[in-house]
Amino acid sequence: MSQTAELIATEHRLGAHNYKPLDVVLTRGQGVHVWDGDGNRYLDCLSAYSAVNQGHCHPRILAAMTEQASKLTLTSRAFRNDQLALFYEELAALTGSHKILPMNSGAEAVETAIKAVRKWGYEVKGVEKNKAEIIVCSENFHGRTLSIISFSTDPDAREGFGPYTPGFTIVPFGDAAALEAAISPNTVAALIEPIQGEAGVIIPPAGYFRRVRDLCTEHNVTLILDEIQTGLGRTGKFLAEEHEGIEADVTLIGKALSGGFYPVSAVLSNSEVLGVLQPGQHGSTFGGNPLACAIAREALKVLVEEGMIENAERMGAYFMEGLRSIRSNMIREVRGRGLMMAVELLPEAGGARKYCYAMKDRGILAKDTHVNTIRFAPPLVITRDQVDWAIENIDAVLSKGT
Ligand SMILES: *Cc1c(COP(=O)(O)O)cnc(C)c1O
């Protein structure tokens, strides 16, 4: 058996089967590229679900990480460290936030926001104890913890994991009238993704978020935008809310906040929501640790100083133009914003997965989602030549079939 086959067999034997990865075993990454153990090079069109927006193993983030790792990695929040304040300061300057709460995974940031907004509901809005409601959207993806999957509409994510956390109302994504109808005196928040990534890059109708913003303001409902995937340059803006001309009350970021080096997430707030948390009421052993802060500080600097957000806007438009130029009778729709893109195939194409395998054979790694959709989300450092090469190969697979 080849070493690759052995590694796959060992994973299969010893690991829980909660993922079904493409059978490629990666050993190295640099910029937009990753390599497998046999030396084959691939263009990464997933970017670890947009966690490596800055490109694989970015040298500046690597240097910041190794430097901090040799000095101090973890103090817990029982003591202070010399990186946290600087992380706050730099992130607040970029986002206009007044308060920040650092966590690790995206799901933890979502959980943190849910806790804070419930408490805000009782202490500030005056909602009756244990009656707080949060409005969420169908086809949402906010993570994998129990409370989060309690309001998922994806049977795979939810079924078999009850009993579920109550207090969530689900309305269709993109339907402001449905959201309005769901608001009650007990509604403390609406939790929404600016673009639904896991659902297959679903972009809401123009004007939806302006209406949602107005409704939330009118009814004293906290608007929480989950920008864990859409944020940090992915859509061609620092935050995707900028496309909508609105500002959330609470913004959740994660994934690319560390450029893929380390789990770092944060809850950003420009209202009094985070102010309700008092000492001892919430925390995390690793949240806000000096290694995480040093990595995130450099990951943010790199994103801005190296023009990655502008590049995402330019290359996103160019990539989309390329995808739209592909002549294939298997494509139902091409959609996207910035470098967050998807090609939805017609049902008769027989599912997206086999096309992902065919692209892999040509050196492109992309991920199928919801059976018929292929997502394209390369690192934000992709060049024009690399887009040309990608389109040529995607075209070869989609126009000829498998
Ligand atoms: C990935 C993701 C999460 C969860 O992040 P984890 O780090 O996997 O817990 C939450 N919301 C959105 C929109 C995501 O894309």
The ligand as an SDF file (V2000), in Angstrom:
LIG
                    3D

 15 15  0  0  0  0  0  0  0  0999 V2000
  -17.3240   28.1680   10.1250 C   0  0  0  0  0  0  0  0  0  0  0  0
  -18.4790   28.9790   10.6020 C   0  0  0  0  0  0  0  0  0  0  0  0
  -18.8780   28.9740   11.9570 C   0  0  0  0  0  0  0  0  0  0  0  0
  -18.2570   28.0550   12.9870 C   0  0  0  0  0  0  0  0  0  0  0  0
  -16.8940   28.2310   13.1530 O   0  0  0  0  0  0  0  0  0  0  0  0
  -16.0260   27.0640   13.8630 P   0  0  0  0  0  0  0  0  0  0  0  0
  -14.6900   27.6920   14.0460 O   0  0  0  0  0  0  0  0  0  0  0  0
  -16.0160   25.9030   12.9240 O   0  0  0  0  0  0  0  0  0  0  0  0
  -16.7060   26.7400   15.1410 O   0  0  0  0  0  0  0  0  0  0  0  0
  -19.8920   29.8180   12.3270 C   0  0  0  0  0  0  0  0  0  0  0  0
  -20.5190   30.6040   11.4360 N   0  0  0  0  0  0  0  0  0  0  0  0
  -20.1700   30.6330   10.1320 C   0  0  0  0  0  0  0  0  0  0  0  0
  -20.8940   31.5400    9.1960 C   0  0  0  0  0  0  0  0  0  0  0  0
  -19.1590   29.8090    9.6640 C   0  0  0  0  0  0  0  0  0  0  0  0
  -18.8490   29.7920    8.3650 O   0  0  0  0  0  0  0  0  0  0  0  0
  1  2  1  0
  2  3  1  0
  2 14  2  0
  3  4  1  0
  3 10  2  0
  4  5  1  0
  5  6  1  0
  6  7  2  0
  6  8  1  0
  6  9  1  0
 10 11  1  0
 11 12  2  0
 12 13  1  0
 12 14  1  0
 14 15  1  0
M  END
$$$$
